[in-house]
Amino acid sequence: DNDGWTALMFAEQGGHSALQKLIRHAANQRAWTDQVRAAIGDKLKSQVEVSDIRGTKLVINCRSAGVATKLRFAQQDLLEKLQPLSAFNHVDEIVFKVLG
């Protein structure tokens, strides 16, 4: 029946757009991570990765609690470096998450 076929086609298109969103988000994560790493010191740059930007919050994953603590102390400086960049111009808070 045609209704079943239409529903199947719609579901495939929906799945495709969800895949496109995932691909776009992954590309954004890489770009955001590169920008954040450029803004922080050489010793810490390999220890962080951007997870997401949610509204005004930038979510950064850190490899250790020590890295997260150091970055919390440098948060204001990091915000000032990032805010001129278009991806971060609405960000006013950074959330540091420790992976592990």
Buried (B, 14 or more C-beta within 10 A) or exposed (E): EEEEEEEEEEEEEEEEEEEEEEEEEEEBBEEBBEBBBEBBEEEBBEBBBBBBBEEEEBBBBBBEEEBBEBBEEBBEEBBEBBEEBEBBEEBEEBBBEEEE
